[in-house]
Structures are given as structure tokens and as C-alpha cells.
Amino acid sequence: MKIRTVLGDITPKEAGITLTHEHILYANPGVEFDRKAAFDFETVANEVAATMRTGIEDFGVKTIVDMTACELGRYPRLIQEVSRRSGMNMVAITGFFPDVVGIPYHWRVQSVDYIRDHFISDVTEGMAFAHHATDIRAGAIKVATGAGGYLEGPSPTGPDGTHMSAAEARIVRAAGRAQAQLGCMINTHTEPKDYSLRNPGIEQLDLLESEGADPGKVIVGHAIINVHMEQLFDIVKRGANLQIDHVGIPWRSPSVEALDESIANAVCELASAGYLDRLVFTYDRFFHHCRGPVTDEEPEMLNERVQFGYMFDSFLPRLSKKGFTEEEIRAVLVDNPARLLAF
């Protein structure tokens, strides 16, 4: 069993405290053509590496999964350099963002098997960047569905009756086929507003499993934002995992306090029901947002401001006051991610 990082494979025991959904560099599609958003590679690599060293030295974090989809600024050499300069284990992913923002035209017109083969080659051979192949390999797959956040409401119903577009569904199917061959982790993006109508995590699992994926190696992301306990239990009872994300980032919530309290209560309820081994913790933090000037149309995002220590200084003590033990915290931060990332 190995965990595939951008500097090579490590053993699960070497992973340590792991954050399962972060972004070393985040960039909206098209920003690469904006002169005002250009950045200096060395400056960003050094700045992000310094932040990573703080995570290692002050909080004991040893591994981070960079969940940046290829069209949102995934930069294999930057991820690799940040890892090399900081000592942080970095796992890159292959995959795409939802249709409304991501999935460039080239990928919209490919077959499921073509996309499957692309995922497999990213993991086994190396990821491409700016028309160049690299030997820097991904260690997991990302799928993403839902457009509600950009439409000010739940995502529209797709052609198959789910909240997936046709392009999203092909990519989910391709990920299921690739995971069936590789055995690697799949980590997903869902739209929190969609849970008001149905369970998009279950929709993803239905499609992934139909293509041979193992739900035990799937993490459903963002389901915890607007807590619907019955839906969360449906996901873990299916054998899949829940990502406890946006800790300290009040996305779709009136405040950090309200979101943290809601998430903490849900975590304790899930753990008490016997599903501790189905949980992972993370932020969804942007360590460098590639952008032009801050404007009303493109404001600073809350993902950019959360402090690296917030999980350890604020959220974990909140859980401890509710009876969450050190052993339980270690299980969620160390044991569960190592099991999921190993293949």
C-alpha cells in the first residue's frame, strides 16, 4: 500500500495529520490570460512553502491534498516545489470542477473511456500542464457536480433526473471506472444548496458504484455545510466517507460561530452512532489565489483568510468540550485519511 505524493510514494504511516481538501493555487478559468493576475513563481513557491512550514512546526500537519482541478489552476511543478521547500507531503488530484465553471470544451466532447484513461495516466504516468507532459503524478481523483451557488438556488435537474449535467455525469462515470482499476481515493464536490431538494452525495455514489467504484474509497465533500443529519447518515451508511470541510470558513452560513457549532454537533452525533471511521477534517483554504485586483465583482474570498491554526486552536477545542477525545481526533486527522489515500 502506498500514498502517491508529488515527490513520490510514501507509506500510510508517513502521512501523519492530513488535511484532505486544500488549494495551493486557486485560479478561475481564463485568469491565466489576465496580465493583472500574473504572479512570480519563486515568490509564490516560497510564500506558500513558508506557510506550510508553519503548519508542520506549529500544528503537526504532515500531509495536504491539493484538490485543485486542472482548469482551476492546478500547477504540478508549483505543488512539487512547495512540497520540496517545505517538507509537507503534497498529494495532487486529477479531475474537474462543475460544468457551470469548469469542464473545458475539449473534455466535454470526449467519451467516458477517454476521460477514464486520462485519469489513469495522470495517476500512473504524470499530469500535463500548459501543453507539456510532466512526470509529477496525481494521487487521487476529484469529481464535482452542482451549480446552485452560481444560480442563487439549487442546481437544475439534469437530463437523467439528477442534479448533474450530461458532462458532469460522464466525468463521474469515468472516475468510477478509473477508481475500479486503480483503487485510489475519489474526493467529491457537491453543492450545499442541493441538499434542500435531494441528496447529491447519494446521486454521485449511485453513478460511481454503477461503474465499479468502491464507496469505501469515496469522500463526499461539502455535505456538512447545511446540516441535514438524515442525508449525512445515508451517505455513511452507504459505506462512503464525509468530509468535514470549511472549518472556519462561513460558506453558506451567517457566521463562523454558527457553522462551527452546527458542524461540531453533527460530527459528535455521527461519531456516537459509530461512524467515526467515516470522517475527515479539512479547511478548503486558498494558499494563493491567482487573481487580479479585489473588486466588487471579484471580492476577496473567505477561503483566503482562515488561519492555518484555526482547526487546532478553535475547532478541535470546541469538539473536546463536547466530549470528543484525543483518540477520536487522531482517528479523523491521521488514521482515516491514511486509509483513504492508500492504494
PyMOL commands that set and color helices and strands:
alter all, ss='L'
color gray80, all
select helices_A, chain A and resi 12-14+31-33+35-37+41-59+70-72+76-86+105-108+112-124+148-151+166-182+192-196+200-210+215-217+229-237+256-272+276-278+302-304+310-321+326-341
alter helices_A, ss='H'
color red, helices_A
select strands_A, chain A and resi 3-5+8-10+17-22+61-66+89-95+128-129+132-133+140-144+185-189+218-221+241-244+279-281
alter strands_A, ss='S'
color yellow, strands_A
deselect
rebuild
show_as cartoon
